[in-house]
Amino acid sequence: MQEISIISMIFTAALVLISLFLVLAPFFSFDSYLSFVSKGQDSSTNKEVLLSTLNELEFEYKMDKISHADYKNLKKQYEAQVVSIMKDEEEQLTGQKVDSDLMAEIESEIEATMKNYKNKKGEGK
């Protein structure tokens, strides 16, 4: 028999280790799937992706493909991400300056409508 060279043993060991890593990695990095939000995407795209993922998660739960505990855990985490995105969007909207003349006009229209409503309500008694 021929002797096995050191290079072939190293190559074989590396190939076995890489194969084991590729097979076992998904079992140990489960949380990496939950934090898939990338920095290059905008928040509305992330929100849409998360909401569609929540729909798929619920569908898989109803089809009995995942356990109740996993469903609750994943749903809780995805909903927390959606809530944080919605809070960020709300902060961006409230951070914008509002035209004070427009707000004054809207408030006066609301007050006029309320006075009309009160007058009509008072006449009906």
N, CA, C and O atoms as a printed pandas DataFrame, in Angstrom:
     atom_number atom_name residue_name chain_id  residue_number  x_coord  y_coord  z_coord
0              1         N          MET        A               1    0.840   -1.183    0.000
1              2        CA          MET        A               1    0.000    0.000    0.000
2              3         C          MET        A               1    0.882    1.242    0.000
3              4         O          MET        A               1    1.997    1.256    0.521
4              5         N          GLN        A               2    0.331    2.269   -0.604
5              6        CA          GLN        A               2    1.075    3.522   -0.639
6              7         C          GLN        A               2    0.839    4.296    0.648
7              8         O          GLN        A               2   -0.223    4.223    1.266
8              9         N          GLU        A               3    1.832    5.011    1.013
9             10        CA          GLU        A               3    1.686    5.847    2.197
10            11         C          GLU        A               3    0.831    7.060    1.854
11            12         O          GLU        A               3    0.904    7.605    0.752
12            13         N          ILE        A               4    0.029    7.463    2.814
13            14        CA          ILE        A               4   -0.823    8.633    2.614
14            15         C          ILE        A               4    0.016    9.870    2.906
15            16         O          ILE        A               4    0.649    9.979    3.956
16            17         N          SER        A               5    0.005   10.779    1.973
17            18        CA          SER        A               5    0.813   11.978    2.167
18            19         C          SER        A               5    0.146   12.919    3.164
19            20         O          SER        A               5   -1.068   12.879    3.366
20            21         N          ILE        A               6    0.946   13.745    3.767
21            22        CA          ILE        A               6    0.464   14.700    4.771
22            23         C          ILE        A               6   -0.487   15.703    4.130
23            24         O          ILE        A               6   -1.469   16.104    4.755
24            25         N          ILE        A               7   -0.219   16.106    2.922
25            26        CA          ILE        A               7   -1.070   17.085    2.233
26            27         C          ILE        A               7   -2.465   16.514    2.003
27            28         O          ILE        A               7   -3.457   17.222    2.178
28            29         N          SER        A               8   -2.555   15.253    1.614
29            30        CA          SER        A               8   -3.874   14.660    1.383
30            31         C          SER        A               8   -4.634   14.493    2.694
31            32         O          SER        A               8   -5.859   14.620    2.715
32            33         N          MET        A               9   -3.920   14.208    3.799
33            34        CA          MET        A               9   -4.593   14.103    5.102
34            35         C          MET        A               9   -5.117   15.464    5.543
35            36         O          MET        A               9   -6.230   15.560    6.059
36            37         N          ILE        A              10   -4.339   16.503    5.351
37            38        CA          ILE        A              10   -4.776   17.858    5.720
38            39         C          ILE        A              10   -5.973   18.265    4.870
39            40         O          ILE        A              10   -6.945   18.820    5.383
40            41         N          PHE        A              11   -5.901   17.990    3.581
41            42        CA          PHE        A              11   -7.007   18.322    2.685
42            43         C          PHE        A              11   -8.279   17.570    3.067
43            44         O          PHE        A              11   -9.366   18.149    3.055
44            45         N          THR        A              12   -8.156   16.302    3.401
45            46        CA          THR        A              12   -9.306   15.495    3.802
46            47         C          THR        A              12   -9.892   16.014    5.108
47            48         O          THR        A              12  -11.111   16.127    5.238
48            49         N          ALA        A              13   -9.040   16.328    6.075
49            50        CA          ALA        A              13   -9.516   16.844    7.366
50            51         C          ALA        A              13  -10.236   18.178    7.170
51            52         O          ALA        A              13  -11.288   18.418    7.763
52            53         N          ALA        A              14   -9.661   19.042    6.335
53            54        CA          ALA        A              14  -10.305   20.338    6.076
54            55         C          ALA        A              14  -11.652   20.145    5.398
55            56         O          ALA        A              14  -12.615   20.835    5.733
56            57         N          LEU        A              15  -11.733   19.235    4.468
57            58        CA          LEU        A              15  -12.987   18.962    3.776
58            59         C          LEU        A              15  -14.049   18.427    4.733
59            60         O          LEU        A              15  -15.215   18.810    4.645
60            61         N          VAL        A              16  -13.649   17.542    5.644
61            62        CA          VAL        A              16  -14.583   16.993    6.628
62            63         C          VAL        A              16  -15.062   18.093    7.577
63            64         O          VAL        A              16  -16.254   18.165    7.878
64            65         N          LEU        A              17  -14.162   18.941    8.048
65            66        CA          LEU        A              17  -14.542   20.016    8.967
66            67         C          LEU        A              17  -15.466   21.027    8.298
67            68         O          LEU        A              17  -16.425   21.485    8.918
68            69         N          ILE        A              18  -15.197   21.378    7.059
69            70        CA          ILE        A              18  -16.060   22.314    6.335
70            71         C          ILE        A              18  -17.441   21.709    6.126
71            72         O          ILE        A              18  -18.451   22.400    6.258
72            73         N          SER        A              19  -17.486   20.434    5.803
73            74        CA          SER        A              19  -18.773   19.756    5.605
74            75         C          SER        A              19  -19.578   19.725    6.898
75            76         O          SER        A              19  -20.777   20.005    6.899
76            77         N          LEU        A              20  -18.913   19.384    7.997
77            78        CA          LEU        A              20  -19.599   19.381    9.292
78            79         C          LEU        A              20  -20.105   20.769    9.659
79            80         O          LEU        A              20  -21.215   20.920   10.170
80            81         N          PHE        A              21  -19.291   21.770    9.397
81            82        CA          PHE        A              21  -19.722   23.137    9.700
82            83         C          PHE        A              21  -20.964   23.512    8.897
83            84         O          PHE        A              21  -21.915   24.068    9.447
84            85         N          LEU        A              22  -20.960   23.213    7.610
85            86        CA          LEU        A              22  -22.101   23.573    6.769
86            87         C          LEU        A              22  -23.368   22.815    7.155
87            88         O          LEU        A              22  -24.471   23.346    7.022
88            89         N          VAL        A              23  -23.222   21.603    7.622
89            90        CA          VAL        A              23  -24.382   20.814    8.020
90            91         C          VAL        A              23  -24.901   21.262    9.379
91            92         O          VAL        A              23  -26.114   21.347    9.570
92            93         N          LEU        A              24  -24.027   21.547   10.316
93            94        CA          LEU        A              24  -24.437   21.849   11.686
94            95         C          LEU        A              24  -24.676   23.333   11.964
95            96         O          LEU        A              24  -25.320   23.660   12.961
96            97         N          ALA        A              25  -24.190   24.227   11.133
97            98        CA          ALA        A              25  -24.302   25.667   11.386
98            99         C          ALA        A              25  -25.745   26.147   11.539
99           100         O          ALA        A              25  -26.008   26.949   12.435
100          101         N          PRO        A              26  -26.679   25.704   10.723
101          102        CA          PRO        A              26  -28.048   26.205   10.899
102          103         C          PRO        A              26  -28.672   25.855   12.245
103          104         O          PRO        A              26  -29.546   26.575   12.728
104          105         N          PHE        A              27  -28.239   24.774   12.847
105          106        CA          PHE        A              27  -28.796   24.382   14.140
106          107         C          PHE        A              27  -28.310   25.273   15.271
107          108         O          PHE        A              27  -29.000   25.420   16.280
108          109         N          PHE        A              28  -27.146   25.864   15.122
109          110        CA          PHE        A              28  -26.573   26.661   16.200
110          111         C          PHE        A              28  -26.717   28.163   15.997
111          112         O          PHE        A              28  -26.487   28.927   16.934
112          113         N          SER        A              29  -27.083   28.598   14.827
113          114        CA          SER        A              29  -27.214   30.030   14.584
114          115         C          SER        A              29  -28.655   30.406   14.264
115          116         O          SER        A              29  -28.913   31.136   13.308
116          117         N          PHE        A              30  -29.583   29.911   15.057
117          118        CA          PHE        A              30  -31.000   30.145   14.824
118          119         C          PHE        A              30  -31.358   31.621   14.956
119          120         O          PHE        A              30  -32.215   32.115   14.223
120          121         N          ASP        A              31  -30.716   32.330   15.880
121          122        CA          ASP        A              31  -31.022   33.743   16.099
122          123         C          ASP        A              31  -30.602   34.612   14.924
123          124         O          ASP        A              31  -31.124   35.715   14.761
124          125         N          SER        A              32  -29.682   34.149   14.112
125          126        CA          SER        A              32  -29.255   34.954   12.976
126          127         C          SER        A              32  -30.382   35.124   11.970
127          128         O          SER        A              32  -30.397   36.106   11.228
128          129         N          TYR        A              33  -31.330   34.184   11.930
129          130        CA          TYR        A              33  -32.465   34.315   11.025
130          131         C          TYR        A              33  -33.440   35.386   11.505
131          132         O          TYR        A              33  -34.168   35.976   10.706
132          133         N          LEU        A              34  -33.449   35.630   12.799
133          134        CA          LEU        A              34  -34.391   36.598   13.347
134          135         C          LEU        A              34  -33.945   38.034   13.120
135          136         O          LEU        A              34  -34.782   38.927   12.984
136          137         N          SER        A              35  -32.673   38.260   13.077
137          138        CA          SER        A              35  -32.174   39.619   12.906
138          139         C          SER        A              35  -31.641   39.797   11.490
139          140         O          SER        A              35  -30.452   40.036   11.281
140          141         N          PHE        A              36  -32.540   39.678   10.531
141          142        CA          PHE        A              36  -32.145   39.752    9.131
142          143         C          PHE        A              36  -32.229   41.160    8.573
143          144         O          PHE        A              36  -31.952   41.365    7.391
144          145         N          VAL        A              37  -32.599   42.125    9.377
145          146        CA          VAL        A              37  -32.754   43.486    8.903
146          147         C          VAL        A              37  -31.382   44.038    8.524
147          148         O          VAL        A              37  -30.476   44.116    9.355
148          149         N          SER        A              38  -31.251   44.411    7.283
149          150        CA          SER        A              38  -29.970   44.939    6.836
150          151         C          SER        A              38  -29.987   46.458    6.878
151          152         O          SER        A              38  -31.050   47.079    6.892
152          153         N          LYS        A              39  -28.813   47.040    6.898
153          154        CA          LYS        A              39  -28.704   48.486    7.022
154          155         C          LYS        A              39  -29.016   49.201    5.720
155          156         O          LYS        A              39  -29.329   50.391    5.734
156          157         N          GLY        A              40  -28.938   48.509    4.607
157          158        CA          GLY        A              40  -29.149   49.142    3.316
158          159         C          GLY        A              40  -30.616   49.326    2.961
159          160         O          GLY        A              40  -30.935   50.124    2.080
160          161         N          GLN        A              41  -31.509   48.614    3.619
161          162        CA          GLN        A              41  -32.928   48.692    3.288
162          163         C          GLN        A              41  -33.597   49.774    4.121
163          164         O          GLN        A              41  -33.159   50.090    5.227
164          165         N          ASP        A              42  -34.667   50.336    3.570
165          166        CA          ASP        A              42  -35.410   51.325    4.340
166          167         C          ASP        A              42  -36.404   50.624    5.253
167          168         O          ASP        A              42  -36.680   49.436    5.088
168          169         N          SER        A              43  -36.933   51.357    6.208
169          170        CA          SER        A              43  -37.779   50.757    7.236
170          171         C          SER        A              43  -39.108   50.253    6.683
171          172         O          SER        A              43  -39.647   49.274    7.198
172          173         N          SER        A              44  -39.650   50.893    5.648
173          174        CA          SER        A              44  -40.931   50.414    5.120
174          175         C          SER        A              44  -40.769   49.048    4.460
175          176         O          SER        A              44  -41.659   48.204    4.558
176          177         N          THR        A              45  -39.648   48.827    3.793
177          178        CA          THR        A              45  -39.391   47.517    3.195
178          179         C          THR        A              45  -39.218   46.472    4.285
179          180         O          THR        A              45  -39.740   45.363    4.178
180          181         N          ASN        A              46  -38.485   46.827    5.335
181          182        CA          ASN        A              46  -38.294   45.902    6.446
182          183         C          ASN        A              46  -39.621   45.575    7.109
183          184         O          ASN        A              46  -39.869   44.425    7.472
184          185         N          LYS        A              47  -40.472   46.575    7.268
185          186        CA          LYS        A              47  -41.767   46.341    7.891
186          187         C          LYS        A              47  -42.604   45.404    7.033
187          188         O          LYS        A              47  -43.260   44.508    7.564
188          189         N          GLU        A              48  -42.594   45.592    5.726
189          190        CA          GLU        A              48  -43.349   44.716    4.836
190          191         C          GLU        A              48  -42.822   43.286    4.904
191          192         O          GLU        A              48  -43.601   42.334    4.924
192          193         N          VAL        A              49  -41.515   43.140    4.939
193          194        CA          VAL        A              49  -40.918   41.807    5.015
194          195         C          VAL        A              49  -41.296   41.136    6.334
195          196         O          VAL        A              49  -41.642   39.954    6.354
196          197         N          LEU        A              50  -41.230   41.881    7.426
197          198        CA          LEU        A              50  -41.577   41.316    8.725
198          199         C          LEU        A              50  -43.053   40.934    8.798
199          200         O          LEU        A              50  -43.400   39.889    9.348
200          201         N          LEU        A              51  -43.919   41.780    8.243
201          202        CA          LEU        A              51  -45.344   41.459    8.272
202          203         C          LEU        A              51  -45.653   40.232    7.421
203          204         O          LEU        A              51  -46.472   39.400    7.812
204          205         N          SER        A              52  -45.016   40.110    6.280
205          206        CA          SER        A              52  -45.231   38.908    5.470
206          207         C          SER        A              52  -44.655   37.675    6.167
207          208         O          SER        A              52  -45.217   36.585    6.062
208          209         N          THR        A              53  -43.542   37.841    6.874
209          210        CA          THR        A              53  -42.979   36.731    7.634
210          211         C          THR        A              53  -43.923   36.316    8.748
211          212         O          THR        A              53  -44.079   35.125    9.018
212          213         N          LEU        A              54  -44.556   37.288    9.398
213          214        CA          LEU        A              54  -45.544   36.956   10.426
214          215         C          LEU        A              54  -46.711   36.179    9.835
215          216         O          LEU        A              54  -47.201   35.233   10.451
216          217         N          ASN        A              55  -47.160   36.571    8.648
217          218        CA          ASN        A              55  -48.243   35.835    7.998
218          219         C          ASN        A              55  -47.823   34.401    7.676
219          220         O          ASN        A              55  -48.589   33.464    7.899
220          221         N          GLU        A              56  -46.619   34.230    7.157
221          222        CA          GLU        A              56  -46.120   32.895    6.850
222          223         C          GLU        A              56  -45.964   32.061    8.122
223          224         O          GLU        A              56  -46.248   30.863    8.130
224          225         N          LEU        A              57  -45.514   32.705    9.186
225          226        CA          LEU        A              57  -45.356   32.009   10.457
226          227         C          LEU        A              57  -46.701   31.503   10.970
227          228         O          LEU        A              57  -46.815   30.367   11.431
228          229         N          GLU        A              58  -47.711   32.355   10.885
229          230        CA          GLU        A              58  -49.043   31.945   11.329
230          231         C          GLU        A              58  -49.585   30.815   10.461
231          232         O          GLU        A              58  -50.222   29.891   10.968
232          233         N          PHE        A              59  -49.335   30.885    9.155
233          234        CA          PHE        A              59  -49.782   29.830    8.250
234          235         C          PHE        A              59  -49.108   28.504    8.596
235          236         O          PHE        A              59  -49.764   27.464    8.650
236          237         N          GLU        A              60  -47.795   28.546    8.830
237          238        CA          GLU        A              60  -47.083   27.322    9.179
238          239         C          GLU        A              60  -47.548   26.764   10.514
239          240         O          GLU        A              60  -47.591   25.547   10.694
240          241         N          TYR        A              61  -47.900   27.643   11.459
241          242        CA          TYR        A              61  -48.403   27.178   12.743
242          243         C          TYR        A              61  -49.759   26.500   12.567
243          244         O          TYR        A              61  -50.019   25.456   13.165
244          245         N          LYS        A              62  -50.617   27.097   11.748
245          246        CA          LYS        A              62  -51.929   26.498   11.526
246          247         C          LYS        A              62  -51.840   25.183   10.760
247          248         O          LYS        A              62  -52.727   24.338   10.875
248          249         N          MET        A              63  -50.784   25.007    9.986
249          250        CA          MET        A              63  -50.571   23.750    9.263
250          251         C          MET        A              63  -49.819   22.730   10.125
251          252         O          MET        A              63  -49.463   21.654    9.644
252          253         N          ASP        A              64  -49.581   23.063   11.384
253          254        CA          ASP        A              64  -48.866   22.205   12.342
254          255         C          ASP        A              64  -47.448   21.870   11.899
255          256         O          ASP        A              64  -46.967   20.758   12.118
256          257         N          LYS        A              65  -46.787   22.833   11.278
257          258        CA          LYS        A              65  -45.396   22.624   10.875
258          259         C          LYS        A              65  -44.426   23.058   11.962
259          260         O          LYS        A              65  -43.278   22.614   11.980
260          261         N          ILE        A              66  -44.877   23.927   12.876
261          262        CA          ILE        A              66  -44.021   24.361   13.983
262          263         C          ILE        A              66  -44.793   24.209   15.284
263          264         O          ILE        A              66  -46.024   24.214   15.296
264          265         N          SER        A              67  -44.059   24.075   16.367
265          266        CA          SER        A              67  -44.696   23.882   17.665
266          267         C          SER        A              67  -45.273   25.206   18.188
267          268         O          SER        A              67  -44.937   26.288   17.707
268          269         N          HIS        A              68  -46.137   25.080   19.175
269          270        CA          HIS        A              68  -46.777   26.264   19.760
270          271         C          HIS        A              68  -45.745   27.161   20.443
271          272         O          HIS        A              68  -45.817   28.386   20.341
272          273         N          ALA        A              69  -44.793   26.553   21.135
273          274        CA          ALA        A              69  -43.764   27.340   21.834
274          275         C          ALA        A              69  -42.906   28.121   20.841
275          276         O          ALA        A              69  -42.619   29.299   21.053
276          277         N          ASP        A              70  -42.498   27.459   19.755
277          278        CA          ASP        A              70  -41.708   28.153   18.734
278          279         C          ASP        A              70  -42.519   29.275   18.092
279          280         O          ASP        A              70  -42.000   30.362   17.836
280          281         N          TYR        A              71  -43.793   28.999   17.836
281          282        CA          TYR        A              71  -44.672   30.001   17.228
282          283         C          TYR        A              71  -44.769   31.241   18.107
283          284         O          TYR        A              71  -44.621   32.364   17.626
284          285         N          LYS        A              72  -45.018   31.030   19.399
285          286        CA          LYS        A              72  -45.152   32.170   20.312
286          287         C          LYS        A              72  -43.849   32.956   20.404
287          288         O          LYS        A              72  -43.860   34.187   20.410
288          289         N          ASN        A              73  -42.729   32.243   20.474
289          290        CA          ASN        A              73  -41.427   32.902   20.605
290          291         C          ASN        A              73  -41.109   33.725   19.357
291          292         O          ASN        A              73  -40.736   34.894   19.456
292          293         N          LEU        A              74  -41.259   33.112   18.190
293          294        CA          LEU        A              74  -40.957   33.822   16.946
294          295         C          LEU        A              74  -41.908   34.979   16.713
295          296         O          LEU        A              74  -41.493   36.057   16.287
296          297         N          LYS        A              75  -43.185   34.756   16.992
297          298        CA          LYS        A              75  -44.165   35.823   16.795
298          299         C          LYS        A              75  -43.843   37.020   17.688
299          300         O          LYS        A              75  -43.931   38.170   17.259
300          301         N          LYS        A              76  -43.475   36.737   18.912
301          302        CA          LYS        A              76  -43.139   37.805   19.854
302          303         C          LYS        A              76  -41.929   38.604   19.350
303          304         O          LYS        A              76  -41.925   39.833   19.422
304          305         N          GLN        A              77  -40.922   37.920   18.850
305          306        CA          GLN        A              77  -39.718   38.598   18.386
306          307         C          GLN        A              77  -39.982   39.411   17.120
307          308         O          GLN        A              77  -39.514   40.543   17.000
308          309         N          TYR        A              78  -40.733   38.833   16.174
309          310        CA          TYR        A              78  -41.047   39.565   14.946
310          311         C          TYR        A              78  -41.927   40.779   15.241
311          312         O          TYR        A              78  -41.723   41.849   14.666
312          313         N          GLU        A              79  -42.905   40.616   16.138
313          314        CA          GLU        A              79  -43.764   41.747   16.481
314          315         C          GLU        A              79  -42.975   42.856   17.164
315          316         O          GLU        A              79  -43.252   44.036   16.949
316          317         N          ALA        A              80  -42.003   42.492   17.978
317          318        CA          ALA        A              80  -41.166   43.503   18.626
318          319         C          ALA        A              80  -40.373   44.295   17.585
319          320         O          ALA        A              80  -40.204   45.506   17.723
320          321         N          GLN        A              81  -39.889   43.616   16.549
321          322        CA          GLN        A              81  -39.161   44.311   15.494
322          323         C          GLN        A              81  -40.081   45.241   14.709
323          324         O          GLN        A              81  -39.686   46.348   14.342
324          325         N          VAL        A              82  -41.320   44.784   14.448
325          326        CA          VAL        A              82  -42.282   45.624   13.726
326          327         C          VAL        A              82  -42.630   46.856   14.557
327          328         O          VAL        A              82  -42.721   47.963   14.028
328          329         N          VAL        A              83  -42.823   46.658   15.855
329          330        CA          VAL        A              83  -43.150   47.780   16.740
330          331         C          VAL        A              83  -42.018   48.799   16.767
331          332         O          VAL        A              83  -42.269   50.004   16.747
332          333         N          SER        A              84  -40.780   48.330   16.813
333          334        CA          SER        A              84  -39.666   49.282   16.843
334          335         C          SER        A              84  -39.573   50.061   15.527
335          336         O          SER        A              84  -39.253   51.250   15.531
336          337         N          ILE        A              85  -39.850   49.396   14.408
337          338        CA          ILE        A              85  -39.841   50.100   13.122
338          339         C          ILE        A              85  -40.955   51.128   13.072
339          340         O          ILE        A              85  -40.756   52.246   12.596
340          341         N          MET        A              86  -42.147   50.746   13.571
341          342        CA          MET        A              86  -43.283   51.682   13.560
342          343         C          MET        A              86  -43.015   52.878   14.481
343          344         O          MET        A              86  -43.407   54.001   14.166
344          345         N          LYS        A              87  -42.357   52.643   15.601
345          346        CA          LYS        A              87  -42.011   53.759   16.491
346          347         C          LYS        A              87  -41.020   54.698   15.828
347          348         O          LYS        A              87  -41.132   55.918   15.949
348          349         N          ASP        A              88  -40.046   54.126   15.126
349          350        CA          ASP        A              88  -39.077   54.963   14.407
350          351         C          ASP        A              88  -39.774   55.803   13.336
351          352         O          ASP        A              88  -39.472   56.984   13.167
352          353         N          GLU        A              89  -40.716   55.176   12.611
353          354        CA          GLU        A              89  -41.454   55.920   11.582
354          355         C          GLU        A              89  -42.273   57.041   12.207
355          356         O          GLU        A              89  -42.350   58.144   11.665
356          357         N          GLU        A              90  -42.885   56.748   13.355
357          358        CA          GLU        A              90  -43.695   57.766   14.027
358          359         C          GLU        A              90  -42.828   58.925   14.513
359          360         O          GLU        A              90  -43.219   60.089   14.418
360          361         N          GLU        A              91  -41.652   58.595   15.032
361          362        CA          GLU        A              91  -40.737   59.649   15.481
362          363         C          GLU        A              91  -40.289   60.521   14.314
363          364         O          GLU        A              91  -40.138   61.733   14.461
364          365         N          GLN        A              92  -40.079   59.907   13.164
365          366        CA          GLN        A              92  -39.691   60.680   11.991
366          367         C          GLN        A              92  -40.826   61.594   11.549
367          368         O          GLN        A              92  -40.587   62.731   11.143
368          369         N          LEU        A              93  -42.058   61.105   11.626
369          370        CA          LEU        A              93  -43.200   61.921   11.218
370          371         C          LEU        A              93  -43.446   63.067   12.188
371          372         O          LEU        A              93  -43.736   64.185   11.764
372          373         N          THR        A              94  -43.331   62.797   13.494
373          374        CA          THR        A              94  -43.566   63.861   14.466
374          375         C          THR        A              94  -42.401   64.836   14.510
375          376         O          THR        A              94  -42.562   65.974   14.951
376          377         N          GLY        A              95  -41.247   64.410   14.065
377          378        CA          GLY        A              95  -40.085   65.282   14.042
378          379         C          GLY        A              95  -40.160   66.323   12.937
379          380         O          GLY        A              95  -39.443   67.323   12.979
380          381         N          GLN        A              96  -41.017   66.103   11.951
381          382        CA          GLN        A              96  -41.143   67.066   10.867
382          383         C          GLN        A              96  -41.917   68.283   11.345
383          384         O          GLN        A              96  -42.811   68.173   12.185
384          385         N          LYS        A              97  -41.565   69.446   10.803
385          386        CA          LYS        A              97  -42.251   70.669   11.188
386          387         C          LYS        A              97  -43.613   70.721   10.511
387          388         O          LYS        A              97  -43.762   70.380    9.337
388          389         N          VAL        A              98  -44.593   71.154   11.278
389          390        CA          VAL        A              98  -45.946   71.269   10.772
390          391         C          VAL        A              98  -46.231   72.741   10.510
391          392         O          VAL        A              98  -45.861   73.606   11.304
392          393         N          ASP        A              99  -46.878   73.011    9.411
393          394        CA          ASP        A              99  -47.220   74.378    9.051
394          395         C          ASP        A              99  -48.210   74.920   10.082
395          396         O          ASP        A              99  -49.320   74.402   10.209
396          397         N          SER        A             100  -47.814   75.957   10.816
397          398        CA          SER        A             100  -48.649   76.480   11.900
398          399         C          SER        A             100  -49.929   77.112   11.368
399          400         O          SER        A             100  -50.967   77.019   12.023
400          401         N          ASP        A             101  -49.887   77.754   10.196
401          402        CA          ASP        A             101  -51.101   78.335    9.619
402          403         C          ASP        A             101  -52.107   77.246    9.275
403          404         O          ASP        A             101  -53.304   77.397    9.524
404          405         N          LEU        A             102  -51.631   76.173    8.714
405          406        CA          LEU        A             102  -52.502   75.060    8.361
406          407         C          LEU        A             102  -53.117   74.449    9.606
407          408         O          LEU        A             102  -54.306   74.132    9.615
408          409         N          MET        A             103  -52.326   74.280   10.656
409          410        CA          MET        A             103  -52.851   73.715   11.909
410          411         C          MET        A             103  -53.885   74.644   12.526
411          412         O          MET        A             103  -54.895   74.167   13.045
412          413         N          ALA        A             104  -53.668   75.949   12.487
413          414        CA          ALA        A             104  -54.630   76.899   13.038
414          415         C          ALA        A             104  -55.947   76.833   12.253
415          416         O          ALA        A             104  -57.025   76.894   12.845
416          417         N          GLU        A             105  -55.860   76.710   10.928
417          418        CA          GLU        A             105  -57.059   76.611   10.099
418          419         C          GLU        A             105  -57.835   75.333   10.402
419          420         O          GLU        A             105  -59.064   75.350   10.475
420          421         N          ILE        A             106  -57.118   74.232   10.578
421          422        CA          ILE        A             106  -57.772   72.960   10.889
422          423         C          ILE        A             106  -58.447   73.027   12.247
423          424         O          ILE        A             106  -59.576   72.560   12.401
424          425         N          GLU        A             107  -57.767   73.607   13.239
425          426        CA          GLU        A             107  -58.353   73.723   14.575
426          427         C          GLU        A             107  -59.593   74.605   14.559
427          428         O          GLU        A             107  -60.571   74.302   15.243
428          429         N          SER        A             108  -59.571   75.689   13.792
429          430        CA          SER        A             108  -60.754   76.554   13.728
430          431         C          SER        A             108  -61.917   75.831   13.051
431          432         O          SER        A             108  -63.065   76.001   13.460
432          433         N          GLU        A             109  -61.638   75.024   12.020
433          434        CA          GLU        A             109  -62.699   74.249   11.378
434          435         C          GLU        A             109  -63.284   73.218   12.331
435          436         O          GLU        A             109  -64.494   72.993   12.336
436          437         N          ILE        A             110  -62.437   72.591   13.135
437          438        CA          ILE        A             110  -62.922   71.610   14.116
438          439         C          ILE        A             110  -63.790   72.294   15.150
439          440         O          ILE        A             110  -64.845   71.775   15.514
440          441         N          GLU        A             111  -63.362   73.456   15.631
441          442        CA          GLU        A             111  -64.158   74.195   16.617
442          443         C          GLU        A             111  -65.501   74.621   16.038
443          444         O          GLU        A             111  -66.524   74.530   16.716
444          445         N          ALA        A             112  -65.507   75.085   14.791
445          446        CA          ALA        A             112  -66.759   75.495   14.155
446          447         C          ALA        A             112  -67.690   74.302   14.000
447          448         O          ALA        A             112  -68.891   74.430   14.237
448          449         N          THR        A             113  -67.171   73.161   13.613
449          450        CA          THR        A             113  -67.992   71.957   13.467
450          451         C          THR        A             113  -68.553   71.521   14.812
451          452         O          THR        A             113  -69.707   71.100   14.897
452          453         N          MET        A             114  -67.754   71.618   15.853
453          454        CA          MET        A             114  -68.237   71.239   17.188
454          455         C          MET        A             114  -69.330   72.193   17.666
455          456         O          MET        A             114  -70.304   71.755   18.278
456          457         N          LYS        A             115  -69.182   73.493   17.394
457          458        CA          LYS        A             115  -70.217   74.458   17.780
458          459         C          LYS        A             115  -71.513   74.158   17.044
459          460         O          LYS        A             115  -72.590   74.185   17.641
460          461         N          ASN        A             116  -71.415   73.871   15.736
461          462        CA          ASN        A             116  -72.613   73.526   14.972
462          463         C          ASN        A             116  -73.283   72.274   15.527
463          464         O          ASN        A             116  -74.509   72.214   15.623
464          465         N          TYR        A             117  -72.495   71.292   15.887
465          466        CA          TYR        A             117  -73.020   70.054   16.432
466          467         C          TYR        A             117  -73.720   70.305   17.759
467          468         O          TYR        A             117  -74.797   69.766   18.012
468          469         N          LYS        A             118  -73.088   71.148   18.630
469          470        CA          LYS        A             118  -73.701   71.455   19.919
470          471         C          LYS        A             118  -74.990   72.220   19.752
471          472         O          LYS        A             118  -75.964   71.972   20.463
472          473         N          ASN        A             119  -75.003   73.171   18.796
473          474        CA          ASN        A             119  -76.226   73.936   18.545
474          475         C          ASN        A             119  -77.355   73.039   18.043
475          476         O          ASN        A             119  -78.495   73.175   18.488
476          477         N          LYS        A             120  -77.053   72.126   17.122
477          478        CA          LYS        A             120  -78.048   71.205   16.611
478          479         C          LYS        A             120  -78.541   70.257   17.689
479          480         O          LYS        A             120  -79.723   69.918   17.732
480          481         N          LYS        A             121  -77.646   69.837   18.548
481          482        CA          LYS        A             121  -77.996   68.943   19.629
482          483         C          LYS        A             121  -78.873   69.661   20.653
483          484         O          LYS        A             121  -79.804   69.079   21.209
484          485         N          GLY        A             122  -78.559   70.938   20.893
485          486        CA          GLY        A             122  -79.350   71.724   21.836
486          487         C          GLY        A             122  -80.748   72.021   21.309
487          488         O          GLY        A             122  -81.695   72.091   22.092
488          489         N          GLU        A             123  -80.897   72.198   19.989
489          490        CA          GLU        A             123  -82.207   72.470   19.399
490          491         C          GLU        A             123  -83.109   71.247   19.454
491          492         O          GLU        A             123  -84.331   71.383   19.517
492          493         N          GLY        A             124  -82.537   70.079   19.433
493          494        CA          GLY        A             124  -83.310   68.852   19.420
494          495         C          GLY        A             124  -83.959   68.527   20.734
495          496         O          GLY        A             124  -84.866   67.696   20.765
496          497         N          LYS        A             125  -83.538   69.147   21.843
497          498        CA          LYS        A             125  -84.087   68.840   23.163
498          499         C          LYS        A             125  -85.444   69.393   23.393
499          500         O          LYS        A             125  -86.014   69.202   24.467
